[in-house]
């Protein structure tokens, strides 16, 4: 694909690009980073659901054992 076959930028294209860049800037804030981190943790734990459930159960039983 050559540069000659690309259509020239129109005013509407620039407006849409500016809006897209504004939305991207908003999405890269603190809450977006927290949401991405939470999603990563979720995916990590979801892949290891049985192991996570076993570890939580063992820890709960160990803490109950120490209380008695």
PDB file of N, H, CA, C and O in Angstrom:
ATOM      1  N   UNK A   1       0.858  -1.171   0.000  1.00  0.00           N
ATOM      2  CA  UNK A   1       0.000   0.000   0.000  1.00  0.00           C
ATOM      3  C   UNK A   1       0.901   1.230   0.000  1.00  0.00           C
ATOM      4  O   UNK A   1       1.730   1.397   0.894  1.00  0.00           O
ATOM      5  N   UNK A   2       0.743   2.056  -0.965  1.00  0.00           N
ATOM      6  H   UNK A   2       0.069   1.920  -1.691  1.00  0.00           H
ATOM      7  CA  UNK A   2       1.588   3.241  -1.053  1.00  0.00           C
ATOM      8  C   UNK A   2       0.919   4.416  -0.362  1.00  0.00           C
ATOM      9  O   UNK A   2      -0.281   4.392  -0.086  1.00  0.00           O
ATOM     10  N   UNK A   3       1.709   5.442  -0.087  1.00  0.00           N
ATOM     11  H   UNK A   3       2.683   5.462  -0.311  1.00  0.00           H
ATOM     12  CA  UNK A   3       1.191   6.637   0.570  1.00  0.00           C
ATOM     13  C   UNK A   3       0.179   7.347  -0.315  1.00  0.00           C
ATOM     14  O   UNK A   3      -0.690   8.061   0.186  1.00  0.00           O
ATOM     15  N   UNK A   4       0.284   7.158  -1.634  1.00  0.00           N
ATOM     16  H   UNK A   4       0.991   6.579  -2.041  1.00  0.00           H
ATOM     17  CA  UNK A   4      -0.643   7.821  -2.548  1.00  0.00           C
ATOM     18  C   UNK A   4      -2.046   7.229  -2.443  1.00  0.00           C
ATOM     19  O   UNK A   4      -3.023   7.917  -2.741  1.00  0.00           O
ATOM     20  N   UNK A   5      -2.166   5.966  -2.025  1.00  0.00           N
ATOM     21  H   UNK A   5      -1.373   5.407  -1.783  1.00  0.00           H
ATOM     22  CA  UNK A   5      -3.484   5.347  -1.968  1.00  0.00           C
ATOM     23  C   UNK A   5      -4.234   5.683  -0.677  1.00  0.00           C
ATOM     24  O   UNK A   5      -5.426   5.398  -0.567  1.00  0.00           O
ATOM     25  N   UNK A   6      -3.555   6.280   0.290  1.00  0.00           N
ATOM     26  H   UNK A   6      -2.586   6.511   0.201  1.00  0.00           H
ATOM     27  CA  UNK A   6      -4.219   6.654   1.535  1.00  0.00           C
ATOM     28  C   UNK A   6      -4.998   7.949   1.348  1.00  0.00           C
ATOM     29  O   UNK A   6      -4.513   8.877   0.701  1.00  0.00           O
ATOM     30  N   UNK A   7      -6.196   8.017   1.907  1.00  0.00           N
ATOM     31  H   UNK A   7      -6.590   7.263   2.433  1.00  0.00           H
ATOM     32  CA  UNK A   7      -6.968   9.258   1.775  1.00  0.00           C
ATOM     33  C   UNK A   7      -6.365  10.344   2.664  1.00  0.00           C
ATOM     34  O   UNK A   7      -5.787  10.037   3.706  1.00  0.00           O
ATOM     35  N   UNK A   8      -6.493  11.595   2.267  1.00  0.00           N
ATOM     36  H   UNK A   8      -6.962  11.844   1.421  1.00  0.00           H
ATOM     37  CA  UNK A   8      -5.967  12.688   3.097  1.00  0.00           C
ATOM     38  C   UNK A   8      -6.812  12.831   4.366  1.00  0.00           C
ATOM     39  O   UNK A   8      -7.988  12.466   4.400  1.00  0.00           O
ATOM     40  N   UNK A   9      -6.180  13.369   5.393  1.00  0.00           N
ATOM     41  H   UNK A   9      -5.225  13.665   5.364  1.00  0.00           H
ATOM     42  CA  UNK A   9      -6.916  13.606   6.631  1.00  0.00           C
ATOM     43  C   UNK A   9      -7.946  14.697   6.414  1.00  0.00           C
ATOM     44  O   UNK A   9      -7.658  15.735   5.819  1.00  0.00           O
ATOM     45  N   UNK A  10      -9.132  14.453   6.897  1.00  0.00           N
ATOM     46  H   UNK A  10      -9.367  13.610   7.381  1.00  0.00           H
ATOM     47  CA  UNK A  10     -10.168  15.478   6.835  1.00  0.00           C
ATOM     48  C   UNK A  10     -10.343  16.073   8.218  1.00  0.00           C
ATOM     49  O   UNK A  10      -9.763  15.581   9.187  1.00  0.00           O
ATOM     50  N   UNK A  11     -11.123  17.107   8.315  1.00  0.00           N
ATOM     51  H   UNK A  11     -11.594  17.506   7.528  1.00  0.00           H
ATOM     52  CA  UNK A  11     -11.380  17.734   9.607  1.00  0.00           C
ATOM     53  C   UNK A  11     -12.062  16.765  10.557  1.00  0.00           C
ATOM     54  O   UNK A  11     -11.783  16.775  11.756  1.00  0.00           O
ATOM     55  N   UNK A  12     -12.950  15.928  10.038  1.00  0.00           N
ATOM     56  H   UNK A  12     -13.177  15.919   9.064  1.00  0.00           H
ATOM     57  CA  UNK A  12     -13.641  14.948  10.860  1.00  0.00           C
ATOM     58  C   UNK A  12     -12.658  13.918  11.396  1.00  0.00           C
ATOM     59  O   UNK A  12     -12.762  13.519  12.556  1.00  0.00           O
ATOM     60  N   UNK A  13     -11.709  13.481  10.580  1.00  0.00           N
ATOM     61  H   UNK A  13     -11.625  13.806   9.638  1.00  0.00           H
ATOM     62  CA  UNK A  13     -10.709  12.519  11.011  1.00  0.00           C
ATOM     63  C   UNK A  13      -9.860  13.076  12.146  1.00  0.00           C
ATOM     64  O   UNK A  13      -9.557  12.366  13.104  1.00  0.00           O
ATOM     65  N   UNK A  14      -9.483  14.320  12.043  1.00  0.00           N
ATOM     66  H   UNK A  14      -9.729  14.897  11.264  1.00  0.00           H
ATOM     67  CA  UNK A  14      -8.691  14.953  13.097  1.00  0.00           C
ATOM     68  C   UNK A  14      -9.496  15.094  14.373  1.00  0.00           C
ATOM     69  O   UNK A  14      -8.966  14.921  15.470  1.00  0.00           O
ATOM     70  N   UNK A  15     -10.762  15.404  14.233  1.00  0.00           N
ATOM     71  H   UNK A  15     -11.193  15.544  13.342  1.00  0.00           H
ATOM     72  CA  UNK A  15     -11.637  15.528  15.398  1.00  0.00           C
ATOM     73  C   UNK A  15     -11.778  14.184  16.108  1.00  0.00           C
ATOM     74  O   UNK A  15     -11.704  14.104  17.335  1.00  0.00           O
ATOM     75  N   UNK A  16     -11.979  13.140  15.325  1.00  0.00           N
ATOM     76  H   UNK A  16     -12.039  13.204  14.329  1.00  0.00           H
ATOM     77  CA  UNK A  16     -12.101  11.805  15.912  1.00  0.00           C
ATOM     78  C   UNK A  16     -10.799  11.377  16.572  1.00  0.00           C
ATOM     79  O   UNK A  16     -10.816  10.760  17.637  1.00  0.00           O
ATOM     80  N   UNK A  17      -9.666  11.700  15.946  1.00  0.00           N
ATOM     81  H   UNK A  17      -9.652  12.202  15.081  1.00  0.00           H
ATOM     82  CA  UNK A  17      -8.374  11.362  16.522  1.00  0.00           C
ATOM     83  C   UNK A  17      -8.162  12.114  17.829  1.00  0.00           C
ATOM     84  O   UNK A  17      -7.686  11.535  18.805  1.00  0.00           O
ATOM     85  N   UNK A  18      -8.506  13.388  17.858  1.00  0.00           N
ATOM     86  H   UNK A  18      -8.892  13.859  17.065  1.00  0.00           H
ATOM     87  CA  UNK A  18      -8.361  14.176  19.074  1.00  0.00           C
ATOM     88  C   UNK A  18      -9.231  13.617  20.198  1.00  0.00           C
ATOM     89  O   UNK A  18      -8.798  13.549  21.348  1.00  0.00           O
ATOM     90  N   UNK A  19     -10.457  13.217  19.863  1.00  0.00           N
ATOM     91  H   UNK A  19     -10.809  13.273  18.928  1.00  0.00           H
ATOM     92  CA  UNK A  19     -11.363  12.630  20.861  1.00  0.00           C
ATOM     93  C   UNK A  19     -10.808  11.298  21.366  1.00  0.00           C
ATOM     94  O   UNK A  19     -10.863  11.013  22.562  1.00  0.00           O
ATOM     95  N   UNK A  20     -10.280  10.493  20.461  1.00  0.00           N
ATOM     96  H   UNK A  20     -10.235  10.725  19.490  1.00  0.00           H
ATOM     97  CA  UNK A  20      -9.702   9.219  20.852  1.00  0.00           C
ATOM     98  C   UNK A  20      -8.503   9.430  21.782  1.00  0.00           C
ATOM     99  O   UNK A  20      -8.377   8.742  22.795  1.00  0.00           O
ATOM    100  N   UNK A  21      -7.641  10.356  21.452  1.00  0.00           N
ATOM    101  H   UNK A  21      -7.743  10.915  20.629  1.00  0.00           H
ATOM    102  CA  UNK A  21      -6.481  10.630  22.296  1.00  0.00           C
ATOM    103  C   UNK A  21      -6.898  11.163  23.666  1.00  0.00           C
ATOM    104  O   UNK A  21      -6.266  10.847  24.674  1.00  0.00           O
ATOM    105  N   UNK A  22      -7.962  11.972  23.706  1.00  0.00           N
ATOM    106  H   UNK A  22      -8.475  12.229  22.887  1.00  0.00           H
ATOM    107  CA  UNK A  22      -8.470  12.473  24.988  1.00  0.00           C
ATOM    108  C   UNK A  22      -8.984  11.318  25.840  1.00  0.00           C
ATOM    109  O   UNK A  22      -8.728  11.265  27.043  1.00  0.00           O
ATOM    110  N   UNK A  23      -9.705  10.400  25.216  1.00  0.00           N
ATOM    111  H   UNK A  23      -9.912  10.443  24.238  1.00  0.00           H
ATOM    112  CA  UNK A  23     -10.228   9.245  25.946  1.00  0.00           C
ATOM    113  C   UNK A  23      -9.091   8.346  26.432  1.00  0.00           C
ATOM    114  O   UNK A  23      -9.156   7.802  27.534  1.00  0.00           O
ATOM    115  N   UNK A  24      -8.067   8.192  25.626  1.00  0.00           N
ATOM    116  H   UNK A  24      -8.014   8.633  24.730  1.00  0.00           H
ATOM    117  CA  UNK A  24      -6.912   7.383  26.040  1.00  0.00           C
ATOM    118  C   UNK A  24      -6.216   8.011  27.238  1.00  0.00           C
ATOM    119  O   UNK A  24      -5.793   7.304  28.152  1.00  0.00           O
ATOM    120  N   UNK A  25      -6.097   9.328  27.240  1.00  0.00           N
ATOM    121  H   UNK A  25      -6.441   9.903  26.498  1.00  0.00           H
ATOM    122  CA  UNK A  25      -5.463  10.016  28.361  1.00  0.00           C
ATOM    123  C   UNK A  25      -6.278   9.827  29.639  1.00  0.00           C
ATOM    124  O   UNK A  25      -5.710   9.675  30.720  1.00  0.00           O
ATOM    125  N   UNK A  26      -7.605   9.835  29.520  1.00  0.00           N
ATOM    126  H   UNK A  26      -8.067   9.959  28.641  1.00  0.00           H
ATOM    127  CA  UNK A  26      -8.454   9.619  30.694  1.00  0.00           C
ATOM    128  C   UNK A  26      -8.341   8.186  31.188  1.00  0.00           C
ATOM    129  O   UNK A  26      -8.377   7.941  32.394  1.00  0.00           O
ATOM    130  N   UNK A  27      -8.206   7.246  30.276  1.00  0.00           N
ATOM    131  H   UNK A  27      -8.177   7.445  29.297  1.00  0.00           H
ATOM    132  CA  UNK A  27      -8.161   5.835  30.645  1.00  0.00           C
ATOM    133  C   UNK A  27      -6.839   5.432  31.281  1.00  0.00           C
ATOM    134  O   UNK A  27      -6.754   4.358  31.877  1.00  0.00           O
ATOM    135  N   UNK A  28      -5.830   6.243  31.173  1.00  0.00           N
ATOM    136  H   UNK A  28      -5.899   7.115  30.689  1.00  0.00           H
ATOM    137  CA  UNK A  28      -4.540   5.861  31.738  1.00  0.00           C
ATOM    138  C   UNK A  28      -4.344   6.463  33.125  1.00  0.00           C
ATOM    139  O   UNK A  28      -3.208   6.613  33.573  1.00  0.00           O
ATOM    140  N   UNK A  29      -5.418   6.806  33.803  1.00  0.00           N
ATOM    141  H   UNK A  29      -6.341   6.684  33.438  1.00  0.00           H
ATOM    142  CA  UNK A  29      -5.347   7.363  35.145  1.00  0.00           C
ATOM    143  C   UNK A  29      -5.184   6.276  36.196  1.00  0.00           C
ATOM    144  O   UNK A  29      -5.042   5.095  35.880  1.00  0.00           O
ATOM    145  N   UNK A  30      -5.208   6.707  37.463  1.00  0.00           N
ATOM    146  H   UNK A  30      -5.323   7.666  37.720  1.00  0.00           H
ATOM    147  CA  UNK A  30      -4.983   5.812  38.594  1.00  0.00           C
ATOM    148  C   UNK A  30      -6.014   4.691  38.652  1.00  0.00           C
ATOM    149  O   UNK A  30      -5.661   3.533  38.872  1.00  0.00           O
ATOM    150  N   UNK A  31      -7.284   5.029  38.455  1.00  0.00           N
ATOM    151  H   UNK A  31      -7.570   5.970  38.275  1.00  0.00           H
ATOM    152  CA  UNK A  31      -8.331   4.011  38.553  1.00  0.00           C
ATOM    153  C   UNK A  31      -8.174   2.952  37.461  1.00  0.00           C
ATOM    154  O   UNK A  31      -8.484   1.782  37.686  1.00  0.00           O
ATOM    155  N   UNK A  32      -7.704   3.346  36.300  1.00  0.00           N
ATOM    156  H   UNK A  32      -7.452   4.296  36.117  1.00  0.00           H
ATOM    157  CA  UNK A  32      -7.475   2.371  35.227  1.00  0.00           C
ATOM    158  C   UNK A  32      -6.348   1.418  35.609  1.00  0.00           C
ATOM    159  O   UNK A  32      -6.444   0.216  35.362  1.00  0.00           O
ATOM    160  N   UNK A  33      -5.286   1.940  36.207  1.00  0.00           N
ATOM    161  H   UNK A  33      -5.208   2.917  36.407  1.00  0.00           H
ATOM    162  CA  UNK A  33      -4.176   1.082  36.628  1.00  0.00           C
ATOM    163  C   UNK A  33      -4.623   0.119  37.724  1.00  0.00           C
ATOM    164  O   UNK A  33      -4.208  -1.040  37.727  1.00  0.00           O
ATOM    165  N   UNK A  34      -5.457   0.574  38.649  1.00  0.00           N
ATOM    166  H   UNK A  34      -5.794   1.516  38.647  1.00  0.00           H
ATOM    167  CA  UNK A  34      -5.965  -0.290  39.713  1.00  0.00           C
ATOM    168  C   UNK A  34      -6.855  -1.382  39.109  1.00  0.00           C
ATOM    169  O   UNK A  34      -6.768  -2.544  39.505  1.00  0.00           O
ATOM    170  N   UNK A  35      -7.701  -1.010  38.160  1.00  0.00           N
ATOM    171  H   UNK A  35      -7.772  -0.065  37.839  1.00  0.00           H
ATOM    172  CA  UNK A  35      -8.574  -1.995  37.511  1.00  0.00           C
ATOM    173  C   UNK A  35      -7.752  -3.037  36.754  1.00  0.00           C
ATOM    174  O   UNK A  35      -8.088  -4.221  36.774  1.00  0.00           O
ATOM    175  N   UNK A  36      -6.694  -2.613  36.098  1.00  0.00           N
ATOM    176  H   UNK A  36      -6.422  -1.651  36.082  1.00  0.00           H
ATOM    177  CA  UNK A  36      -5.829  -3.563  35.379  1.00  0.00           C
ATOM    178  C   UNK A  36      -5.129  -4.502  36.350  1.00  0.00           C
ATOM    179  O   UNK A  36      -5.002  -5.697  36.081  1.00  0.00           O
ATOM    180  N   UNK A  37      -4.671  -3.966  37.485  1.00  0.00           N
ATOM    181  H   UNK A  37      -4.774  -2.995  37.704  1.00  0.00           H
ATOM    182  CA  UNK A  37      -4.017  -4.806  38.485  1.00  0.00           C
ATOM    183  C   UNK A  37      -5.008  -5.818  39.058  1.00  0.00           C
ATOM    184  O   UNK A  37      -4.667  -6.988  39.233  1.00  0.00           O
ATOM    185  N   UNK A  38      -6.227  -5.376  39.352  1.00  0.00           N
ATOM    186  H   UNK A  38      -6.504  -4.426  39.211  1.00  0.00           H
ATOM    187  CA  UNK A  38      -7.245  -6.284  39.880  1.00  0.00           C
ATOM    188  C   UNK A  38      -7.589  -7.369  38.861  1.00  0.00           C
ATOM    189  O   UNK A  38      -7.791  -8.526  39.228  1.00  0.00           O
ATOM    190  N   UNK A  39      -7.654  -7.000  37.597  1.00  0.00           N
ATOM    191  H   UNK A  39      -7.490  -6.060  37.298  1.00  0.00           H
ATOM    192  CA  UNK A  39      -7.934  -7.984  36.557  1.00  0.00           C
ATOM    193  C   UNK A  39      -6.798  -9.005  36.445  1.00  0.00           C
ATOM    194  O   UNK A  39      -7.045 -10.191  36.229  1.00  0.00           O
ATOM    195  N   UNK A  40      -5.570  -8.547  36.591  1.00  0.00           N
ATOM    196  H   UNK A  40      -5.369  -7.583  36.767  1.00  0.00           H
ATOM    197  CA  UNK A  40      -4.425  -9.464  36.548  1.00  0.00           C
ATOM    198  C   UNK A  40      -4.459 -10.451  37.708  1.00  0.00           C
ATOM    199  O   UNK A  40      -4.199 -11.640  37.527  1.00  0.00           O
ATOM    200  N   UNK A  41      -4.782  -9.952  38.902  1.00  0.00           N
ATOM    201  H   UNK A  41      -4.993  -8.985  39.050  1.00  0.00           H
ATOM    202  CA  UNK A  41      -4.885 -10.830  40.069  1.00  0.00           C
ATOM    203  C   UNK A  41      -6.019 -11.830  39.871  1.00  0.00           C
ATOM    204  O   UNK A  41      -5.874 -13.011  40.187  1.00  0.00           O
ATOM    205  N   UNK A  42      -7.142 -11.357  39.348  1.00  0.00           N
ATOM    206  H   UNK A  42      -7.260 -10.397  39.091  1.00  0.00           H
ATOM    207  CA  UNK A  42      -8.276 -12.237  39.098  1.00  0.00           C
ATOM    208  C   UNK A  42      -7.898 -13.363  38.138  1.00  0.00           C
ATOM    209  O   UNK A  42      -8.205 -14.529  38.386  1.00  0.00           O
ATOM    210  N   UNK A  43      -7.228 -13.004  37.040  1.00  0.00           N
ATOM    211  H   UNK A  43      -6.978 -12.057  36.839  1.00  0.00           H
ATOM    212  CA  UNK A  43      -6.826 -14.028  36.072  1.00  0.00           C
ATOM    213  C   UNK A  43      -5.838 -15.014  36.691  1.00  0.00           C
ATOM    214  O   UNK A  43      -5.908 -16.214  36.426  1.00  0.00           O
ATOM    215  N   UNK A  44      -4.928 -14.515  37.508  1.00  0.00           N
ATOM    216  H   UNK A  44      -4.871 -13.540  37.724  1.00  0.00           H
ATOM    217  CA  UNK A  44      -3.950 -15.387  38.159  1.00  0.00           C
ATOM    218  C   UNK A  44      -4.652 -16.374  39.080  1.00  0.00           C
ATOM    219  O   UNK A  44      -4.360 -17.569  39.047  1.00  0.00           O
ATOM    220  N   UNK A  45      -5.584 -15.880  39.907  1.00  0.00           N
ATOM    221  H   UNK A  45      -5.822 -14.909  39.933  1.00  0.00           H
ATOM    222  CA  UNK A  45      -6.283 -16.750  40.853  1.00  0.00           C
ATOM    223  C   UNK A  45      -7.289 -17.663  40.160  1.00  0.00           C
ATOM    224  O   UNK A  45      -7.482 -18.803  40.583  1.00  0.00           O
ATOM    225  N   UNK A  46      -7.925 -17.182  39.112  1.00  0.00           N
ATOM    226  H   UNK A  46      -7.769 -16.256  38.768  1.00  0.00           H
ATOM    227  CA  UNK A  46      -8.918 -18.001  38.411  1.00  0.00           C
ATOM    228  C   UNK A  46      -8.274 -19.223  37.766  1.00  0.00           C
ATOM    229  O   UNK A  46      -8.890 -20.287  37.701  1.00  0.00           O
ATOM    230  N   UNK A  47      -7.059 -19.080  37.298  1.00  0.00           N
ATOM    231  H   UNK A  47      -6.559 -18.216  37.351  1.00  0.00           H
ATOM    232  CA  UNK A  47      -6.365 -20.209  36.691  1.00  0.00           C
ATOM    233  C   UNK A  47      -5.960 -21.232  37.740  1.00  0.00           C
ATOM    234  O   UNK A  47      -5.751 -22.401  37.419  1.00  0.00           O
ATOM    235  N   UNK A  48      -5.851 -20.810  38.964  1.00  0.00           N
ATOM    236  H   UNK A  48      -6.021 -19.860  39.224  1.00  0.00           H
ATOM    237  CA  UNK A  48      -5.416 -21.682  40.053  1.00  0.00           C
ATOM    238  C   UNK A  48      -6.505 -21.771  41.130  1.00  0.00           C
ATOM    239  O   UNK A  48      -6.206 -21.731  42.323  1.00  0.00           O
ATOM    240  N   UNK A  49      -7.763 -21.892  40.704  1.00  0.00           N
ATOM    241  H   UNK A  49      -8.006 -21.925  39.735  1.00  0.00           H
ATOM    242  CA  UNK A  49      -8.891 -21.827  41.624  1.00  0.00           C
ATOM    243  C   UNK A  49      -8.835 -22.919  42.686  1.00  0.00           C
ATOM    244  O   UNK A  49      -9.014 -22.631  43.869  1.00  0.00           O
ATOM    245  N   UNK A  50      -8.595 -24.144  42.295  1.00  0.00           N
ATOM    246  H   UNK A  50      -8.450 -24.378  41.334  1.00  0.00           H
ATOM    247  CA  UNK A  50      -8.582 -25.245  43.255  1.00  0.00           C
ATOM    248  C   UNK A  50      -7.426 -25.074  44.238  1.00  0.00           C
ATOM    249  O   UNK A  50      -7.596 -25.271  45.441  1.00  0.00           O
ATOM    250  N   UNK A  51      -6.273 -24.715  43.736  1.00  0.00           N
ATOM    251  H   UNK A  51      -6.135 -24.555  42.758  1.00  0.00           H
ATOM    252  CA  UNK A  51      -5.122 -24.496  44.607  1.00  0.00           C
ATOM    253  C   UNK A  51      -5.387 -23.338  45.564  1.00  0.00           C
ATOM    254  O   UNK A  51      -5.081 -23.433  46.753  1.00  0.00           O
ATOM    255  N   UNK A  52      -5.952 -22.252  45.055  1.00  0.00           N
ATOM    256  H   UNK A  52      -6.200 -22.175  44.089  1.00  0.00           H
ATOM    257  CA  UNK A  52      -6.269 -21.102  45.906  1.00  0.00           C
ATOM    258  C   UNK A  52      -7.271 -21.488  46.978  1.00  0.00           C
ATOM    259  O   UNK A  52      -7.112 -21.110  48.138  1.00  0.00           O
ATOM    260  N   UNK A  53      -8.302 -22.236  46.607  1.00  0.00           N
ATOM    261  H   UNK A  53      -8.432 -22.544  45.665  1.00  0.00           H
ATOM    262  CA  UNK A  53      -9.308 -22.686  47.562  1.00  0.00           C
ATOM    263  C   UNK A  53      -8.680 -23.586  48.627  1.00  0.00           C
ATOM    264  O   UNK A  53      -9.026 -23.479  49.803  1.00  0.00           O
ATOM    265  N   UNK A  54      -7.775 -24.456  48.237  1.00  0.00           N
ATOM    266  H   UNK A  54      -7.494 -24.543  47.281  1.00  0.00           H
ATOM    267  CA  UNK A  54      -7.089 -25.338  49.180  1.00  0.00           C
ATOM    268  C   UNK A  54      -6.225 -24.545  50.146  1.00  0.00           C
ATOM    269  O   UNK A  54      -6.239 -24.806  51.349  1.00  0.00           O
ATOM    270  N   UNK A  55      -5.476 -23.584  49.632  1.00  0.00           N
ATOM    271  H   UNK A  55      -5.465 -23.372  48.654  1.00  0.00           H
ATOM    272  CA  UNK A  55      -4.612 -22.759  50.493  1.00  0.00           C
ATOM    273  C   UNK A  55      -5.447 -21.948  51.479  1.00  0.00           C
ATOM    274  O   UNK A  55      -5.090 -21.854  52.654  1.00  0.00           O
ATOM    275  N   UNK A  56      -6.535 -21.370  51.027  1.00  0.00           N
ATOM    276  H   UNK A  56      -6.825 -21.446  50.073  1.00  0.00           H
ATOM    277  CA  UNK A  56      -7.409 -20.596  51.917  1.00  0.00           C
ATOM    278  C   UNK A  56      -7.998 -21.501  52.999  1.00  0.00           C
ATOM    279  O   UNK A  56      -8.071 -21.104  54.162  1.00  0.00           O
ATOM    280  N   UNK A  57      -8.414 -22.702  52.632  1.00  0.00           N
ATOM    281  H   UNK A  57      -8.354 -23.024  51.687  1.00  0.00           H
ATOM    282  CA  UNK A  57      -8.973 -23.645  53.598  1.00  0.00           C
ATOM    283  C   UNK A  57      -7.929 -24.059  54.627  1.00  0.00           C
ATOM    284  O   UNK A  57      -8.214 -24.097  55.824  1.00  0.00           O
ATOM    285  N   UNK A  58      -6.733 -24.366  54.166  1.00  0.00           N
ATOM    286  H   UNK A  58      -6.503 -24.335  53.193  1.00  0.00           H
ATOM    287  CA  UNK A  58      -5.659 -24.765  55.094  1.00  0.00           C
ATOM    288  C   UNK A  58      -5.320 -23.623  56.041  1.00  0.00           C
ATOM    289  O   UNK A  58      -5.135 -23.850  57.237  1.00  0.00           O
ATOM    290  N   UNK A  59      -5.236 -22.417  55.534  1.00  0.00           N
ATOM    291  H   UNK A  59      -5.386 -22.232  54.562  1.00  0.00           H
ATOM    292  CA  UNK A  59      -4.942 -21.271  56.399  1.00  0.00           C
ATOM    293  C   UNK A  59      -6.057 -21.028  57.413  1.00  0.00           C
ATOM    294  O   UNK A  59      -5.785 -20.705  58.569  1.00  0.00           O
ATOM    295  N   UNK A  60      -7.315 -21.181  56.985  1.00  0.00           N
ATOM    296  H   UNK A  60      -7.536 -21.444  56.046  1.00  0.00           H
ATOM    297  CA  UNK A  60      -8.432 -20.998  57.900  1.00  0.00           C
ATOM    298  C   UNK A  60      -8.413 -22.077  58.991  1.00  0.00           C
ATOM    299  O   UNK A  60      -8.640 -21.775  60.162  1.00  0.00           O
ATOM    300  N   UNK A  61      -8.146 -23.318  58.615  1.00  0.00           N
ATOM    301  H   UNK A  61      -7.961 -23.564  57.663  1.00  0.00           H
ATOM    302  CA  UNK A  61      -8.079 -24.398  59.600  1.00  0.00           C
ATOM    303  C   UNK A  61      -6.888 -24.204  60.546  1.00  0.00           C
ATOM    304  O   UNK A  61      -6.997 -24.477  61.742  1.00  0.00           O
ATOM    305  N   UNK A  62      -5.768 -23.741  60.025  1.00  0.00           N
ATOM    306  H   UNK A  62      -5.679 -23.519  59.054  1.00  0.00           H
ATOM    307  CA  UNK A  62      -4.592 -23.506  60.866  1.00  0.00           C
ATOM    308  C   UNK A  62      -4.841 -22.386  61.864  1.00  0.00           C
ATOM    309  O   UNK A  62      -4.406 -22.469  63.013  1.00  0.00           O
ATOM    310  N   UNK A  63      -5.533 -21.343  61.437  1.00  0.00           N
ATOM    311  H   UNK A  63      -5.886 -21.275  60.504  1.00  0.00           H
ATOM    312  CA  UNK A  63      -5.821 -20.235  62.365  1.00  0.00           C
ATOM    313  C   UNK A  63      -6.853 -20.682  63.411  1.00  0.00           C
ATOM    314  O   UNK A  63      -6.775 -20.274  64.570  1.00  0.00           O
ATOM    315  N   UNK A  64      -7.821 -21.519  63.004  1.00  0.00           N
ATOM    316  H   UNK A  64      -7.884 -21.850  62.062  1.00  0.00           H
ATOM    317  CA  UNK A  64      -8.803 -22.033  63.970  1.00  0.00           C
ATOM    318  C   UNK A  64      -8.138 -22.975  64.960  1.00  0.00           C
ATOM    319  O   UNK A  64      -8.491 -22.989  66.139  1.00  0.00           O
ATOM    320  N   UNK A  65      -7.188 -23.753  64.493  1.00  0.00           N
ATOM    321  H   UNK A  65      -6.902 -23.742  63.535  1.00  0.00           H
ATOM    322  CA  UNK A  65      -6.455 -24.677  65.368  1.00  0.00           C
ATOM    323  C   UNK A  65      -5.664 -23.920  66.428  1.00  0.00           C
ATOM    324  O   UNK A  65      -5.589 -24.343  67.581  1.00  0.00           O
ATOM    325  N   UNK A  66      -5.073 -22.796  66.026  1.00  0.00           N
ATOM    326  H   UNK A  66      -5.133 -22.452  65.089  1.00  0.00           H
ATOM    327  CA  UNK A  66      -4.271 -21.977  66.953  1.00  0.00           C
ATOM    328  C   UNK A  66      -5.145 -21.293  67.995  1.00  0.00           C
ATOM    329  O   UNK A  66      -4.667 -21.001  69.091  1.00  0.00           O
ATOM    330  N   UNK A  67      -6.402 -21.029  67.688  1.00  0.00           N
ATOM    331  H   UNK A  67      -6.791 -21.266  66.797  1.00  0.00           H
ATOM    332  CA  UNK A  67      -7.289 -20.369  68.641  1.00  0.00           C
ATOM    333  C   UNK A  67      -7.731 -21.308  69.753  1.00  0.00           C
ATOM    334  O   UNK A  67      -8.054 -20.849  70.849  1.00  0.00           O
ATOM    335  N   UNK A  68      -7.751 -22.600  69.498  1.00  0.00           N
ATOM    336  H   UNK A  68      -7.489 -22.972  68.608  1.00  0.00           H
ATOM    337  CA  UNK A  68      -8.222 -23.546  70.509  1.00  0.00           C
ATOM    338  C   UNK A  68      -7.104 -24.073  71.312  1.00  0.00           C
ATOM    339  O   UNK A  68      -7.320 -24.885  72.212  1.00  0.00           O
TER     340      UNK A  68
END
